């Protein structure tokens, strides 16, 4: 399985306990190349990594044109706040234009245990 992984982790944040996980699964729109889509998703790093509670982000390829975006947060409140703020950022909204909205699944979950 191919994976394109974007790690946005500050060394000091790596040891932070994860209080919430954001999971987004989606496909790129027809006509969007893999490289174009990945570049668009990379543009989100600057915004997301500056949000309070951000721990790390991993962007992976599941199968042909199916992508998994995992973001780890210190708390559910910080994850939910960041999700609202990202929808107010013109730069992020521009990046989202490559996503086939009908394919998108998004959720937040609270970890039960972490090893």
PAZAPA-4460 file (N, C-alpha, C; in steps of 0.05 Angstrom, whole numbers, plus 32768, in hexadecimal, padded with zeros to 4 digits):
% residues 115
    n_x    n_y    n_z   ca_x   ca_y   ca_z    c_x    c_y    c_z   seq   type   mol
   8011   7FE9   8000   8000   8000   8000   8012   8019   8000     1      X     A
   800D   802B   7FEE   801B   8044   7FED   8011   8057   8002     2      X     A
   8023   8066   800D   801B   807A   8020   802A   8094   801C     3      X     A
   801B   80AA   801C   8027   80C4   801C   8022   80CF   8038     4      X     A
   8037   80D2   8047   8033   80DA   8063   803F   80F6   8068     5      X     A
   802F   8107   8074   8039   8121   807C   803A   8122   809A     6      X     A
   8051   8125   80A5   8054   8128   80C2   8059   8145   80C8     7      X     A
   8049   814F   80DA   804C   816B   80E2   804E   816A   8100     8      X     A
   8064   8160   810B   8067   815C   8127   807E   816D   8132     9      X     A
   8079   817D   8146   808F   818B   8154   8099   8177   8168    10      X     A
   80B4   8175   816C   80BF   8162   817E   80B3   8165   819A    11      X     A
   80AE   817D   81A2   80A2   8181   81BD   8086   8177   81BF    12      X     A
   8078   8175   81A8   805C   816C   81A9   8059   814E   81A7    13      X     A
   806D   8140   819E   806C   8123   819A   8063   8114   81B3    14      X     A
   806B   811E   81CA   8066   8110   81E3   804A   8117   81EE    15      X     A
   803C   812A   81E2   8021   8132   81EB   800E   811B   81E9    16      X     A
   7FFD   8118   81FD   7FE9   8103   81FC   7FD2   810B   81E9    17      X     A
   7FCA   80F9   81D9   7FB4   80FF   81C6   7F99   80FD   81D4    18      X     A
   7F8A   8113   81D3   7F70   8115   81DF   7F5A   8112   81CA    19      X     A
   7F61   8115   81B0   7F4D   8113   819B   7F5B   810C   8181    20      X     A
   7F4E   80FD   8171   7F58   80F6   8156   7F43   80FF   8142    21      X     A
   7F4D   810E   812E   7F3B   8116   8118   7F41   8104   8100    22      X     A
   7F2D   80F8   80F5   7F30   80E6   80DE   7F1F   80F0   80C7    23      X     A
   7F2C   80F4   80B0   7F1E   80FC   8098   7F26   80E9   8082    24      X     A
   7F12   80DD   8075   7F17   80CB   805E   7F09   80D8   8046    25      X     A
   7F17   80D9   8030   7F0B   80E6   8018   7F1A   80DE   7FFF    26      X     A
   7F0F   80E7   7FE8   7F1B   80E4   7FCE   7F1F   8100   7FC2    27      X     A
   7F33   8102   7FB0   7F36   811B   7FA2   7F22   811C   7F8B    28      X     A
   7F1A   8133   7F83   7F07   8137   7F6D   7F13   812B   7F53    29      X     A
   7F01   8123   7F41   7F0A   811A   7F27   7F1A   8131   7F1A    30      X     A
   7F30   8129   7F0D   7F40   813D   7F00   7F57   8148   7F11    31      X     A
   7F56   8143   7F2B   7F6B   814C   7F3D   7F80   8136   7F3E    32      X     A
   7F99   813D   7F36   7FAE   8129   7F37   7FB6   8123   7F54    33      X     A
   7FC2   810D   7F58   7FCC   8105   7F73   7FDF   811B   7F7E    34      X     A
   7FF1   8124   7F6D   8005   8138   7F75   7FF7   8152   7F7D    35      X     A
   7FE3   815B   7F6C   7FD4   8173   7F72   7FC5   8171   7F8D    36      X     A
   7FB9   815A   7F91   7FAA   8156   7FAA   7FBC   8156   7FC2    37      X     A
   7FD2   8148   7FC0   7FE5   8147   7FD7   7FF0   8163   7FDD    38      X     A
   7FF7   8172   7FC8   8000   818D   7FCD   7FEB   819F   7FDA    39      X     A
   7FD2   819C   7FD2   7FBD   81AB   7FDF   7FBA   81A3   7FFC    40      X     A
   7FBD   818A   8002   7FBB   8181   801E   7FD2   818B   802F    41      X     A
   7FEA   818D   8022   8001   8197   8030   7FFD   81B4   8039    42      X     A
   7FEE   81C3   8029   7FEA   81DF   8030   7FDA   81E2   804A    43      X     A
   7FCC   81CE   8053   7FBE   81CF   806C   7FD0   81CD   8084    44      X     A
   7FE8   81C3   8081   7FFB   81BF   8097   8000   81D8   80A7    45      X     A
   8005   81EE   8099   800C   8207   80A7   7FF6   820F   80BA    46      X     A
   7FDD   820E   80B0   7FC6   8216   80C1   7FC2   8203   80D8    47      X     A
   7FC0   81E9   80D2   7FBA   81D5   80E6   7FCF   81D4   80FC    48      X     A
   7FE8   81D5   80F4   7FFD   81D2   8108   7FFF   81E9   811B    49      X     A
   7FF3   81FF   8115   7FF3   8217   8126   7FDB   8218   8139    50      X     A
   7FC8   8205   8136   7FB1   8205   8147   7FB7   81FB   8163    51      X     A
   7FAB   8207   8178   7FAF   81FD   8193   7FA7   81E0   8195    52      X     A
   7FB7   81D0   81A2   7FB1   81B4   81A7   7FBB   81A1   8191    53      X     A
   7FC6   81AC   817B   7FD0   819B   8166   7FE8   818A   8170    54      X     A
   7FE7   8170   8169   7FFE   815F   816F   800C   8156   8156    55      X     A
   7FFD   814A   8143   8009   8141   812A   7FF4   813C   8115    56      X     A
   7FFD   8139   80FD   7FEB   8133   80E6   7FF9   811F   80D4    57      X     A
   7FE9   810B   80CB   7FF3   80F7   80B8   7FDF   80F5   80A2    58      X     A
   7FE8   80F8   8089   7FD8   80F7   8072   7FE0   80DE   8062    59      X     A
   7FCE   80CC   805D   7FD6   80B2   8051   7FC3   80AA   803A    60      X     A
   7FCE   809A   8029   7FBE   808F   8012   7FB5   8073   801A    61      X     A
   7F9B   806E   8018   7F90   8054   801F   7F90   8042   8007    62      X     A
   7F85   804C   7FF1   7F84   803E   7FD7   7F82   8053   7FC2    63      X     A
   7F7E   804A   7FA9   7F7C   805D   7F93   7F68   8073   7F99    64      X     A
   7F72   808B   7F9B   7F62   80A3   7FA0   7F51   80A2   7FB9    65      X     A
   7F5A   8094   7FCE   7F4D   8095   7FE8   7F62   809D   7FFC    66      X     A
   7F5C   80B3   800A   7F70   80C0   801C   7F66   80C0   8038    67      X     A
   7F79   80BE   804B   7F72   80BF   8067   7F83   80D5   8074    68      X     A
   7F75   80E7   8081   7F83   80FD   808F   7F7D   80F9   80AD    69      X     A
   7F93   80F5   80BC   7F91   80F1   80D9   7F9F   8108   80E7    70      X     A
   7F90   8115   80F9   7F9C   812B   8108   7F98   8125   8126    71      X     A
   7FAD   8127   8135   7FAD   8121   8151   7FAD   813B   8161    72      X     A
   7F9B   813C   8175   7F97   8155   8185   7F99   814E   81A2    73      X     A
   7FA0   8162   81B2   7FA1   815F   81CF   7F86   815C   81DC    74      X     A
   7F71   8168   81D0   7F56   8166   81DC   7F41   8167   81C6    75      X     A
   7F2A   815C   81CC   7F13   815D   81B9   7F0B   817A   81B4    76      X     A
   7F0B   818A   81C8   7F03   81A6   81C5   7F15   81B4   81B1    77      X     A
   7F2F   81AF   81B3   7F42   81BC   81A0   7F3F   81B1   8184    78      X     A
   7F39   8197   8181   7F34   818B   8167   7F1B   8198   815A    79      X     A
   7F06   819A   816A   7EED   81A5   815F   7EF0   81C3   8158    80      X     A
   7EFE   81D1   8169   7F03   81EE   8163   7F13   81F1   8149    81      X     A
   7F28   81E1   8146   7F38   81E3   812E   7F28   81DC   8115    82      X     A
   7F15   81C9   8118   7F04   81C1   8101   7EF2   81D8   80F8    83      X     A
   7EE9   81E8   810B   7ED9   81FF   8105   7EEA   8215   80F8    84      X     A
   7F01   821A   8103   7F13   822F   80F9   7F1D   8229   80DD    85      X     A
   7F23   8210   80D7   7F2D   8209   80BD   7F19   8210   80A7    86      X     A
   7F00   8210   80AE   7EEB   8217   809A   7EE8   8235   8097    87      X     A
   7EF7   8244   80A6   7EF7   8262   80A3   7F10   826C   8096    88      X     A
   7F22   825A   8090   7F3C   8262   8084   7F3A   8261   8066    89      X     A
   7F3D   8277   8058   7F3C   8277   803B   7F51   8264   802E    90      X     A
   7F69   8263   803A   7F7E   8251   802F   7F76   8234   8032    91      X     A
   7F6A   822D   8048   7F61   8211   804C   7F49   820B   803A    92      X     A
   7F37   821D   8037   7F20   8219   8026   7F29   8215   8009    93      X     A
   7F3D   8223   8001   7F49   821F   7FE6   7F54   8203   7FE3    94      X     A
   7F62   81F9   7FF7   7F6D   81DE   7FF6   7F57   81C9   7FF5    95      X     A
   7F41   81CE   8003   7F2B   81BB   8003   7F1D   81B7   7FE8    96      X     A
   7F22   81C9   7FD6   7F15   81C8   7FBB   7F1D   81AF   7FAC    97      X     A
   7F33   81A1   7FB4   7F3B   8189   7FA6   7F2C   8170   7FAF    98      X     A
   7F1D   8173   7FC5   7F10   815C   7FD2   7EF4   8158   7FC6    99      X     A
   7EEE   813F   7FC0   7ED3   8137   7FB8   7EC2   8136   7FD1   100      X     A
   7EB2   814B   7FD6   7EA3   814C   7FF0   7E90   8135   7FF4   101      X     A
   7E86   8129   7FDE   7E73   8113   7FE1   7E81   80FA   7FEB   102      X     A
   7E9C   80F9   7FEA   7EAA   80E1   7FF3   7EB5   80E5   8010   103      X     A
   7EB2   80FD   801A   7EBF   8103   8034   7EB0   80F9   804C   104      X     A
   7EC0   80EC   805E   7EB6   80E4   8078   7EC8   80F1   808D   105      X     A
   7EBD   80FE   80A1   7ECD   810B   80B5   7EC2   8104   80D0   106      X     A
   7ED5   80FF   80E3   7ECC   80FA   80FF   7EE2   8101   8112   107      X     A
   7EDA   8105   812B   7EEC   8108   8141   7EE7   80F1   8154   108      X     A
   7EFD   80E7   8160   7EFA   80D1   8173   7F0D   80D6   818A   109      X     A
   7F05   80CB   81A1   7F15   80CD   81B9   7F24   80B3   81BD   110      X     A
   7F3E   80B3   81BF   7F4D   809A   81C3   7F45   808C   81DD   111      X     A
   7F43   8072   81DC   7F3C   8062   81F3   7F56   805B   8202   112      X     A
   7F6B   8054   81F3   7F85   8050   81FE   7F9A   8057   81EA   113      X     A
   7FB2   805C   81F3   7FC8   8064   81E2   7FE1   8057   81ED   114      X     A
   7FF0   804A   81DB   8008   803D   81E4   8020   804B   81D8   115      X     A
***
